Amino acid sequence: MRSSRLAVVAGSAALVLGAGGAFVAVQAHAATAVTRGWYGAAAYVMPFDNSPPDLASVMSATGQKTFELAFILSGGGCSAAWDGTTGLSDPTASAVISTVRNAGGDVSVSFGGYGGTKLGQVCGDPQSTAGAYQAVVSKYGLKAVDFDLEEPEYENSAAIHNEIGAAKILQQNNAGLYVSITTAGTSSGTGYFGQLLLNEAKSQGLTPDNYSIMPFDGGFSGASAQTSALEAFHGLLMNTFGWDSATAYAREGVSLMNGRSDSGEMFPQSAFQTVLDYVQSHKLTRYTFWSVNRDRQCNPPDNNGTTSGTCSSVPQNAWDFTRFTAKFGGAVPPPPPPPSPTPSGSSGGGTCSAPTWNASTAYVGGSVVSYQGHQYTAKWWTQNEQPDTHSGPNDVWKDNGACSGGTPPPPPPPSPSGSPSPSPTPVPTGSGQYQPWQPNHAYAVGDRVSYAGHDYQCRQSHTSQVGWEPPNVPALWLALN
């Protein structure tokens, strides 16, 4: 995972040790409360940094049952520590794990990540690397672990040899241990060093539960680019291990980044839904994201066009993105808190006072619309998802019930008698001071456009798309008037 995961505050190392620094294993009494498949839905969270959320509250609000605690690094030599600074005797991680297990869930622990010194880099061989990780497994009574192998470690063949070898040893010494391998994603599935990692796993005879790629921070232009990368990675798994298509999908997974990535890519809730649809239809077995710490709305929502380790930089309700991993894990997520009622009310039997739903309008969580005699509330970001066919406990719209009045949707235009070429959709003009905004146009930071009588300045370089009109995406456009 990338640099927003590296916001390790100096205070982490100052957390108070337990009495006598005792090294006491956390009981795994509640680990059996989740099925094995839930470990593939474990959402990443930093328990020491980036304003750790109360995971019991997250579980209650979303139905989420599992979390991936990040990260274990070298604490100096071949010994494990949280973020490379906080020893395993620190009570914080134990308390977090107990909280999750007492609420009926469980945790996995991730080894590695983007920054810091990894154990595979400093331990002398796979056996000693596995020994350092075994201390973590035994300390917390773990049933699942994740090896997050990426830059700069995965460019070191000796380190990757140690990590892959350690993963195999942990599998052998801990019956039933769930093991995932997470690495960088590219448009080709994974890059040169990612392929070497797969080759090393084949050479050592390691078969983890899952290989996952991270399709972000690599020039990914939305969900379609991410699913294309997953399809390419599927081909690499088939070619490397000689698996058939179904087996390769069953060993494949994805780790996303919610909201704004470190490189400025934008992955709103609609992108998460698109990737989830792909994952479920192709029967992939892991769907997670970085991170629950970031699954909150910034202030302002776009965070002034910057990436944060504690919020997503897109409009959202708290824990919108965690609801996707909960859905993948098999939960029926509780709905988000309802918006404040409108003066005319939004419950069944009232007047359809909300604006009529429009397929081209982007709605955020809490938006209320009218459609065909009912009012609906959006649970998360959505566009072009018709309320009556996308409502229910696991979909984007909540049906508030029947209402009267309102404006019915416009009827479809009559079918033309011939087959003339379609006319382009007109683009609203602005003040006339700047060129009108256009879809499918490459905009650079500082570019100015007019749209619907207002002027806007580009916050970050992007190629515009229908639905990304300046008023709809304040993360991309600053309103000037």
Secondary structure as UniProt FT lines:
FT   HELIX           3..6
FT   HELIX           10..14
FT   HELIX           19..21
FT   TURN            29..30
FT   HELIX           31..33
FT   HELIX           36..41
FT   STRAND          43..45
FT   HELIX           55..62
FT   STRAND          66..74
FT   STRAND          80..82
FT   TURN            83..85
FT   TURN            88..89
FT   HELIX           91..102
FT   TURN            103..104
FT   STRAND          106..112
FT   HELIX           119..122
FT   HELIX           126..140
FT   STRAND          144..148
FT   TURN            151..152
FT   HELIX           153..155
FT   HELIX           157..173
FT   TURN            175..176
FT   STRAND          178..184
FT   TURN            187..188
FT   HELIX           192..204
FT   STRAND          210..214
FT   HELIX           223..241
FT   HELIX           245..250
FT   STRAND          252..257
FT   STRAND          259..260
FT   TURN            262..263
FT   STRAND          266..267
FT   HELIX           269..282
FT   STRAND          286..290
FT   HELIX           292..294
FT   TURN            301..302
FT   HELIX           303..305
FT   TURN            318..321
FT   HELIX           322..329
FT   TURN            343..344
FT   TURN            348..349
FT   STRAND          350..351
FT   TURN            359..360
FT   TURN            365..366
FT   STRAND          368..371
FT   TURN            372..373
FT   STRAND          374..378
FT   HELIX           387..389
FT   TURN            393..394
FT   STRAND          397..404
FT   TURN            439..440
FT   STRAND          442..443
FT   TURN            445..446
FT   STRAND          448..451
FT   TURN            452..453
FT   STRAND          454..458
FT   STRAND          462..463
FT   TURN            466..467
FT   HELIX           470..472
FT   TURN            474..476
FT   STRAND          477..479
//
